[in-house]
């Protein structure tokens, strides 16, 4: 029987690949694709790959923590990547 963490990681991997496909099909520049995909990887790492049903409070916490360690432009790119 798979652990919850393994199931979450597998679900995240499938959704991450789908996200990459959509970014590519949208015709975004390679650097934009990399920035948006990095945002999803960083978010996944922060929440142990469980990002399907994040609350507003969780996202506020995440972006508050992120602004303490990264530049404002990184925070904006992560937000745009998540919105996409």
N, C-alpha and C positions, 0 to 999 in steps of 0.2 A: 504494500500500500504506500502510495506516495505521500510525503509530508505536505503540509499546507504551504510551506515555503517553496517546495519544488513545484507544486501546482501553480503558485503565484508567479514564479520565475518563468514557467513555460507559457502561461497566459500573457505575461509581459512580453516575452520574446515574440510571440505571434503578433500581438498588437503593435509592437515596435516595428516589425518588418512591414506590416500594413501601413503604418505611418510613413516609413521610408518610401514605400511604393507611391503613396499619394503625393508626397513632396516631389518626387521625381516626375510623376505624371503631370503635376501642376506646372512643370517647366521652370522651377526655381533654380537659381544659380547654385553651383556646387557648394560654395561657401555658406549660403543660406541653408541648404539642406544639412550641412554639417552642424551649423549652429543650432538649428531647430531639433535635430536628432540628439545632439549633446544635451540639450535642455531636457528631453524626455529621459535620457539615460541618468542624468543627475537627479531628476525627480524620482525615478524608479529606485535609485540607490538610497535616497533619503527615506523613502517610505517602504523599503524592503520589497519592491516590485509590486506593491498593492496600490495602484493609482486609478483604478476603474471608478471608484466611488468616493473621491475625496470631498470633504466638506469645505465650506468657505473658511472656517476657522483653521483647518489644517493647511490650506493654501496660504493664508495670511501668515501663519507660523513659519512655513517654508520660505516664503519670500522675505520675511523679516530676518530670518537666519542667513539667507543668501546675501542680502545687502550688507551684512556685517563682514562678509569675507570676500565679496566680489564687487566689481564696479557696477555703476548704474546701467551701463550699456549691456552688461552681461545679464542683469536682472530683466531688462526689457526684452532681450532676445529669448530668454527662458520663458517669459510670459507669452511672447508671440508664438514660440514653438508649442506651448501648451494650448493656446487658443486654436492653432491650426488643427 
